[in-house]
Amino acid sequence: MSDRPVLAASQVHGLALAAITGFHADTVREVQAAVARDPIVVVGMAQNPFVKRARKALDKAGLTFTYLEYGSYMSAWKPRLAVKLWSGWPTFPQVFVRGTLIGGFEDLQRGLADGSVTALLATEATKT
């Protein structure tokens, strides 16, 4: 698997790099801390039906998760953009299992159906 294309730091001027690094860094740190600490993390926003469906699917599966919500369609778009830039995932929800981004609602749904989410939880739990 190859890495996704990202502009090399050597191609970013120092002024721009400082702006990139500081762009809603508090929000990114909050998400990073939750992803490092908690087995399942859902990052979302209010009023998004796919976020609600992901949370409901995890509840139905009996899986405990941490939910971080950043605004709604009309608010907090910049902190959400910072999370998207950090993760590389373009939409919400963003679902992390044992520190691994598994994707959004449809990816979560497939992972619950095929057992890969619970397998990831079990496999990674033995490493800690």
Backbone as a printed PyTorch tensor [residue, N CA C, xyz], in Angstrom:
tensor([[[  0.8540,  -1.1790,   0.0000],
         [  0.0000,   0.0000,   0.0000],
         [  0.8940,   1.2330,   0.0000]],

        [[  0.6130,   2.1620,  -0.8500],
         [  1.4160,   3.3760,  -0.9090],
         [  0.7540,   4.4870,  -0.1000]],

        [[  1.5670,   5.4100,   0.3160],
         [  1.0380,   6.5560,   1.0550],
         [  0.2740,   7.4630,   0.1100]],

        [[ -0.7030,   8.1770,   0.6510],
         [ -1.4440,   9.1210,  -0.1730],
         [ -0.5450,  10.3160,  -0.4590]],

        [[ -0.7290,  10.9780,  -1.5770],
         [  0.1090,  12.1270,  -1.8970],
         [ -0.1520,  13.2870,  -0.9390]],

        [[  0.8990,  13.8020,  -0.3740],
         [  0.8550,  14.9640,   0.5010],
         [  2.0350,  15.8400,   0.1050]],

        [[  1.8070,  17.1230,   0.0440],
         [  2.8710,  18.0470,  -0.3080],
         [  4.0060,  17.9130,   0.6990]],

        [[  5.2130,  17.7180,   0.2280],
         [  6.3710,  17.5420,   1.1000],
         [  6.6230,  18.8140,   1.9050]],

        [[  7.0150,  18.6400,   3.1630],
         [  7.3070,  19.7930,   4.0260],
         [  8.3730,  20.6840,   3.3970]],

        [[  9.2970,  20.0950,   2.6510],
         [ 10.3550,  20.8790,   1.9980],
         [  9.8060,  21.8020,   0.9160]],

        [[  8.5660,  21.5590,   0.4900],
         [  7.9390,  22.3890,  -0.5350],
         [  6.9840,  23.4190,   0.0600]],

        [[  6.9720,  23.5270,   1.3790],
         [  6.1010,  24.4760,   2.0480],
         [  6.9610,  25.5270,   2.7360]],

        [[  6.7190,  26.7740,   2.4110],
         [  7.4570,  27.8810,   3.0260],
         [  7.2210,  27.8810,   4.5340]],

        [[  8.1810,  28.3420,   5.2840],
         [  8.0890,  28.3670,   6.7360],
         [  6.8690,  29.0890,   7.2680]],

        [[  6.4840,  30.2020,   6.6360],
         [  5.2890,  30.9250,   7.0790],
         [  4.0340,  30.0790,   6.9020]],

        [[  3.9340,  29.4060,   5.7570],
         [  2.7720,  28.5510,   5.5100],
         [  2.8030,  27.3430,   6.4330]],

        [[  3.9890,  26.7910,   6.6760],
         [  4.1050,  25.6310,   7.5500],
         [  3.6520,  25.9640,   8.9670]],

        [[  3.9880,  27.1570,   9.4290],
         [  3.5520,  27.5830,  10.7590],
         [  2.0230,  27.6910,  10.8160]],

        [[  1.4270,  28.2080,   9.7580],
         [ -0.0350,  28.3250,   9.7210],
         [ -0.6910,  26.9430,   9.6660]],

        [[ -0.1080,  26.0490,   8.8870],
         [ -0.6430,  24.6880,   8.7780],
         [ -0.5550,  23.9810,  10.1260]],

        [[  0.5910,  24.0790,  10.7510],
         [  0.8250,  23.4020,  12.0250],
         [ -0.1050,  23.9190,  13.1140]],

        [[ -0.3760,  25.1980,  13.1160],
         [ -1.2040,  25.7930,  14.1550],
         [ -2.6950,  25.7930,  13.8740]],

        [[ -3.1120,  25.3490,  12.6800],
         [ -4.5140,  25.4150,  12.2900],
         [ -5.3620,  24.5070,  13.1690]],

        [[ -6.0690,  25.1080,  14.1110],
         [ -6.9360,  24.3930,  15.0560],
         [ -6.2230,  23.1970,  15.6790]],

        [[ -4.9720,  23.4450,  16.0740],
         [ -4.1350,  22.3980,  16.6600],
         [ -4.7550,  21.8250,  17.9280]],

        [[ -5.4820,  22.6420,  18.6870],
         [ -6.1250,  22.1400,  19.9090],
         [ -7.1490,  21.0590,  19.5860]],

        [[ -7.8940,  21.2340,  18.5170],
         [ -8.8860,  20.2440,  18.1030],
         [ -8.1840,  18.9630,  17.6530]],

        [[ -7.1550,  19.1050,  16.8510],
         [ -6.4190,  17.9350,  16.3760],
         [ -5.7930,  17.1840,  17.5500]],

        [[ -5.2240,  17.9090,  18.5010],
         [ -4.6460,  17.2500,  19.6910],
         [ -5.7130,  16.5040,  20.4800]],

        [[ -6.9040,  17.0780,  20.5890],
         [ -7.9910,  16.4170,  21.3060],
         [ -8.3740,  15.0970,  20.6270]],

        [[ -8.4700,  15.1190,  19.3040],
         [ -8.8090,  13.9090,  18.5590],
         [ -7.6710,  12.8940,  18.6740]],

        [[ -6.4360,  13.3440,  18.5050],
         [ -5.2860,  12.4430,  18.6200],
         [ -5.2550,  11.7620,  19.9890]],

        [[ -5.5030,  12.5070,  21.0360],
         [ -5.4740,  11.9490,  22.3900],
         [ -6.5610,  10.8970,  22.5630]],

        [[ -7.7530,  11.1770,  22.0840],
         [ -8.8540,  10.2130,  22.2030],
         [ -8.5550,   8.9570,  21.4000]],

        [[ -8.0340,   9.1170,  20.1920],
         [ -7.7200,   7.9740,  19.3300],
         [ -6.6210,   7.1110,  19.9590]],

        [[ -5.6610,   7.7460,  20.6080],
         [ -4.5820,   6.9990,  21.2700],
         [ -5.0610,   6.3070,  22.5410]],

        [[ -6.0310,   6.8780,  23.2060],
         [ -6.4660,   6.4160,  24.5260],
         [ -7.6140,   5.4110,  24.4790]],

        [[ -8.5920,   5.6390,  23.5930],
         [ -9.8490,   4.8990,  23.6370],
         [ -9.9430,   3.8640,  22.5120]],

        [[-10.5390,   2.7090,  22.8100],
         [-10.6270,   1.6480,  21.8020],
         [-11.3920,   2.0420,  20.5380]],

        [[-12.5070,   2.7430,  20.7000],
         [-13.2950,   3.1780,  19.5400],
         [-13.6130,   4.6570,  19.7060]],

        [[-13.3460,   5.4200,  18.6650],
         [-13.6380,   6.8540,  18.6650],
         [-14.4090,   7.1890,  17.3930]],

        [[-15.4930,   7.9260,  17.5740],
         [-16.2730,   8.4420,  16.4510],
         [-16.1580,   9.9590,  16.4940]],

        [[-15.6680,  10.5460,  15.4190],
         [-15.5840,  11.9990,  15.3110],
         [-16.6900,  12.4210,  14.3590]],

        [[-17.5160,  13.3680,  14.8210],
         [-18.6460,  13.7410,  13.9950],
         [-19.0860,  15.1690,  14.1830]],

        [[-20.3130,  15.3890,  13.7460],
         [-20.9170,  16.7100,  13.7990],
         [-22.4180,  16.5520,  13.9860]],

        [[-23.0320,  17.5550,  14.5580],
         [-24.4740,  17.5380,  14.7680],
         [-25.1990,  17.5660,  13.4270]],

        [[-26.3790,  17.0410,  13.4100],
         [-27.2880,  17.0770,  12.2650],
         [-26.8710,  16.1880,  11.1000]],

        [[-25.7720,  15.4570,  11.2190],
         [-25.3360,  14.5950,  10.1290],
         [-25.9440,  13.2070,  10.3430]],

        [[-26.7920,  12.7520,   9.4310],
         [-27.4610,  11.4670,   9.6360],
         [-26.4980,  10.2800,   9.6450]],

        [[-25.3750,  10.3670,   8.9480],
         [-24.4270,   9.2560,   8.9210],
         [-23.6910,   9.1100,  10.2470]],

        [[-23.4640,  10.2300,  10.9170],
         [-22.8650,  10.1890,  12.2530],
         [-23.8280,   9.4860,  13.2100]],

        [[-25.0860,   9.8650,  13.1420],
         [-26.1040,   9.2410,  14.0050],
         [-26.2090,   7.7420,  13.7280]],

        [[-26.1450,   7.3600,  12.4690],
         [-26.2390,   5.9400,  12.1060],
         [-25.0260,   5.1590,  12.6240]],

        [[-23.8560,   5.7610,  12.5540],
         [-22.6480,   5.0850,  13.0530],
         [-22.7510,   4.8550,  14.5540]],

        [[-23.1760,   5.8600,  15.2750],
         [-23.3250,   5.7280,  16.7260],
         [-24.3670,   4.6640,  17.0750]],

        [[-25.4540,   4.6600,  16.3390],
         [-26.5170,   3.6800,  16.5760],
         [-26.0290,   2.2630,  16.2780]],

        [[-25.2500,   2.1020,  15.2120],
         [-24.7190,   0.7810,  14.8560],
         [-23.7820,   0.2630,  15.9370]],

        [[-22.9530,   1.1330,  16.4910],
         [-22.0500,   0.7200,  17.5690],
         [-22.8400,   0.3620,  18.8220]],

        [[-23.8510,   1.1590,  19.1380],
         [-24.7160,   0.8400,  20.2830],
         [-25.3810,  -0.5190,  20.0890]],

        [[-25.9200,  -0.7580,  18.9060],
         [-26.6120,  -2.0140,  18.6110],
         [-25.6510,  -3.2000,  18.7380]],

        [[-24.3860,  -2.9880,  18.3650],
         [-23.3780,  -4.0460,  18.4610],
         [-22.8640,  -4.2230,  19.8910]],

        [[-23.3070,  -3.3290,  20.7950],
         [-22.8780,  -3.4180,  22.1880],
         [-21.4580,  -2.9400,  22.4140]],

        [[-20.9650,  -2.0800,  21.5230],
         [-19.5960,  -1.5770,  21.6180],
         [-19.5800,  -0.1610,  22.1960]],

        [[-18.7920,   0.0180,  23.2290],
         [-18.6430,   1.3270,  23.8600],
         [-17.6890,   2.1650,  23.0140]],

        [[-17.9990,   3.4520,  22.8920],
         [-17.1560,   4.3330,  22.0780],
         [-17.1320,   5.7300,  22.6710]],

        [[-16.1280,   6.4680,  22.2760],
         [-16.0220,   7.8860,  22.6160],
         [-16.5120,   8.6780,  21.4160]],

        [[-17.3580,   9.6640,  21.6790],
         [-17.8740,  10.4920,  20.5980],
         [-17.3970,  11.9180,  20.7830]],

        [[-16.7700,  12.4490,  19.7440],
         [-16.3270,  13.8440,  19.7270],
         [-17.1230,  14.5640,  18.6420]],

        [[-17.8180,  15.6240,  19.0360],
         [-18.6620,  16.3540,  18.0920],
         [-18.1270,  17.7650,  17.9140]],

        [[-18.0100,  18.1680,  16.6550],
         [-17.5090,  19.5040,  16.3310],
         [-18.5140,  20.2280,  15.4480]],

        [[-19.3960,  20.9650,  16.0860],
         [-20.3380,  21.8330,  15.3960],
         [-21.3780,  21.0990,  14.5810]],

        [[-21.9790,  21.8830,  13.6770],
         [-23.0060,  21.3630,  12.7770],
         [-22.7060,  21.9010,  11.3840]],

        [[-23.6350,  21.7310,  10.4930],
         [-23.3920,  22.1850,   9.1230],
         [-23.0750,  23.6840,   9.0470]],

        [[-23.6210,  24.4490,   9.9710],
         [-23.4470,  25.9020,   9.9130],
         [-22.4120,  26.4390,  10.9000]],

        [[-21.7670,  25.5570,  11.6560],
         [-20.7910,  26.0510,  12.6250],
         [-19.6030,  25.1060,  12.7230]],

        [[-18.4980,  25.6390,  13.1940],
         [-17.2780,  24.8870,  13.4890],
         [-16.7060,  24.1510,  12.2790]],

        [[-16.8570,  24.7260,  11.1040],
         [-16.3270,  24.0380,   9.9260],
         [-14.7990,  24.0500,   9.9000]],

        [[-14.1840,  25.0680,  10.4690],
         [-12.7170,  25.1040,  10.4580],
         [-12.1070,  24.0330,  11.3530]],

        [[-12.5980,  23.8360,  12.5860],
         [-12.0580,  22.7130,  13.3650],
         [-12.2810,  21.3630,  12.6710]],

        [[-13.4280,  21.1840,  12.0250],
         [-13.6700,  19.9300,  11.2930],
         [-12.7000,  19.7990,  10.1260]],

        [[-12.4200,  20.8950,   9.4580],
         [-11.4600,  20.8640,   8.3520],
         [-10.0820,  20.4490,   8.8620]],

        [[ -9.6950,  20.9410,  10.0250],
         [ -8.3930,  20.5690,  10.6010],
         [ -8.3350,  19.0630,  10.8470]],

        [[ -9.4190,  18.4780,  11.3300],
         [ -9.4660,  17.0270,  11.5590],
         [ -9.3630,  16.2900,  10.2230]],

        [[-10.0620,  16.7660,   9.2160],
         [-10.0060,  16.1390,   7.8880],
         [ -8.5880,  16.2100,   7.3140]],

        [[ -7.9340,  17.3490,   7.4630],
         [ -6.5720,  17.4850,   6.9590],
         [ -5.6260,  16.5380,   7.6940]],

        [[ -5.8260,  16.4020,   8.9990],
         [ -4.9850,  15.5130,   9.7960],
         [ -5.1780,  14.0500,   9.3980]],

        [[ -6.4380,  13.6200,   9.2870],
         [ -6.7160,  12.2010,   9.0280],
         [ -6.6210,  11.8260,   7.5520]],

        [[ -6.8910,  12.7930,   6.6920],
         [ -6.9490,  12.4940,   5.2700],
         [ -8.2990,  11.9530,   4.8250]],

        [[ -9.2510,  11.8310,   5.7570],
         [-10.5840,  11.3280,   5.4290],
         [-11.4920,  12.5200,   5.1540]],

        [[-12.2060,  12.5410,   4.0150],
         [-12.9140,  13.7510,   3.5880],
         [-14.2860,  14.0110,   4.2060]],

        [[-14.8410,  13.0550,   4.9430],
         [-16.2100,  13.2190,   5.4290],
         [-16.3230,  12.8220,   6.8950]],

        [[-17.5170,  13.0370,   7.4430],
         [-17.8510,  12.5940,   8.7920],
         [-19.0240,  11.6430,   8.7180]],

        [[-19.0250,  10.6450,   9.5990],
         [-18.1360,  10.4640,  10.7240],
         [-16.7770,   9.9250,  10.2840]],

        [[-15.8500,  10.0390,  11.2190],
         [-14.5670,   9.3710,  11.0930],
         [-14.5110,   8.3850,  12.2540]],

        [[-14.3900,   7.1110,  11.9360],
         [-14.4290,   6.0680,  12.9500],
         [-13.0360,   5.4540,  13.0830]],

        [[-12.5280,   5.4670,  14.3080],
         [-11.2140,   4.9060,  14.6130],
         [-11.3960,   3.7140,  15.5430]],

        [[-10.7130,   2.6310,  15.2500],
         [-10.7220,   1.4480,  16.1080],
         [ -9.2750,   1.1210,  16.4560]],

        [[ -8.9790,   1.1480,  17.7540],
         [ -7.6200,   0.8990,  18.2540],
         [ -6.5820,   1.7330,  17.5040]],

        [[ -6.9440,   3.0050,  17.2830],
         [ -6.0110,   3.9410,  16.6640],
         [ -5.9640,   3.9040,  15.1560]],

        [[ -6.7340,   3.0200,  14.5410],
         [ -6.7400,   2.8800,  13.0860],
         [ -8.0190,   3.4810,  12.5160]],

        [[ -7.8710,   4.3650,  11.5530],
         [ -9.0360,   4.9290,  10.8680],
         [ -9.6390,   3.8400,   9.9960]],

        [[-10.8870,   3.4920,  10.2710],
         [-11.5360,   2.4890,   9.4240],
         [-12.4460,   3.1250,   8.3830]],

        [[-12.7210,   4.4230,   8.5090],
         [-13.5320,   5.1290,   7.5300],
         [-14.7580,   5.7550,   8.1500]],

        [[-15.8360,   5.7740,   7.3670],
         [-17.0820,   6.3830,   7.8060],
         [-18.1370,   5.3460,   8.1410]],

        [[-19.3840,   5.7570,   8.0750],
         [-20.4920,   4.8850,   8.4680],
         [-20.5490,   3.6050,   7.6410]],

        [[-20.4790,   3.7280,   6.3230],
         [-20.5910,   2.5360,   5.4760],
         [-19.4460,   1.5690,   5.7270]],

        [[-18.2550,   2.0870,   5.9660],
         [-17.0990,   1.2440,   6.2730],
         [-17.2930,   0.5500,   7.6200]],

        [[-17.8120,   1.3000,   8.5890],
         [-18.1140,   0.7200,   9.8960],
         [-19.1450,  -0.3870,   9.7490]],

        [[-20.1810,  -0.1260,   8.9910],
         [-21.2440,  -1.1040,   8.7840],
         [-20.6770,  -2.3930,   8.1820]],

        [[-19.8250,  -2.2640,   7.1660],
         [-19.2040,  -3.4420,   6.5480],
         [-18.3050,  -4.1630,   7.5530]],

        [[-17.5360,  -3.3900,   8.3360],
         [-16.6380,  -3.9870,   9.3160],
         [-17.3600,  -4.6990,  10.4430]],

        [[-18.5140,  -4.1940,  10.8280],
         [-19.3160,  -4.8810,  11.8360],
         [-19.9150,  -6.1640,  11.2560]],

        [[-20.3540,  -6.0940,  10.0060],
         [-20.9770,  -7.2540,   9.3660],
         [-19.9790,  -8.3780,   9.1150]],

        [[-18.7710,  -8.0280,   8.6950],
         [-17.7950,  -9.0830,   8.3690],
         [-16.8990,  -9.4620,   9.5520]],

        [[-17.0930,  -8.8030,  10.6920],
         [-16.3290,  -9.1390,  11.8900],
         [-14.9690,  -8.4920,  11.9970]],

        [[-14.5950,  -7.6930,  11.0070],
         [-13.2480,  -7.1090,  11.0400],
         [-13.0890,  -6.0600,  12.1380]],

        [[-14.1650,  -5.3870,  12.5180],
         [-14.0750,  -4.4090,  13.6040],
         [-13.8070,  -5.1160,  14.9280]],

        [[-14.5700,  -6.1520,  15.2080],
         [-14.3570,  -6.8770,  16.4730],
         [-13.0140,  -7.6080,  16.4600]],

        [[-12.5900,  -8.0830,  15.2920],
         [-11.2820,  -8.7250,  15.1930],
         [-10.1700,  -7.7110,  15.4830]],

        [[-10.3040,  -6.5140,  14.9710],
         [ -9.3170,  -5.4710,  15.2280],
         [ -9.2920,  -5.1130,  16.7010]],

        [[-10.4460,  -5.0470,  17.3080],
         [-10.5080,  -4.7840,  18.7570],
         [ -9.7990,  -5.8830,  19.5320]],

        [[-10.0540,  -7.1320,  19.1880],
         [ -9.4650,  -8.2730,  19.9090],
         [ -7.9600,  -8.3890,  19.6400]],

        [[ -7.5680,  -8.2460,  18.3980],
         [ -6.1570,  -8.3820,  18.0340],
         [ -5.3220,  -7.3010,  18.6740]],

        [[ -5.7550,  -6.0900,  18.5620],
         [ -4.9790,  -4.9800,  19.0980],
         [ -4.9850,  -4.9660,  20.6090]],

        [[ -6.0400,  -5.4740,  21.2310],
         [ -6.1200,  -5.4830,  22.6870],
         [ -5.0190,  -6.3460,  23.2970]],

        [[ -4.6060,  -7.3760,  22.5750],
         [ -3.5650,  -8.2670,  23.1080],
         [ -2.1800,  -7.6140,  23.0570]],

        [[ -2.0230,  -6.5920,  22.2370],
         [ -0.7310,  -5.9160,  22.1060],
         [ -0.4710,  -4.9300,  23.2380]],

        [[ -1.5220,  -4.4610,  23.8860],
         [ -1.3460,  -3.4260,  24.9140],
         [ -1.0550,  -3.9920,  26.2690]]])
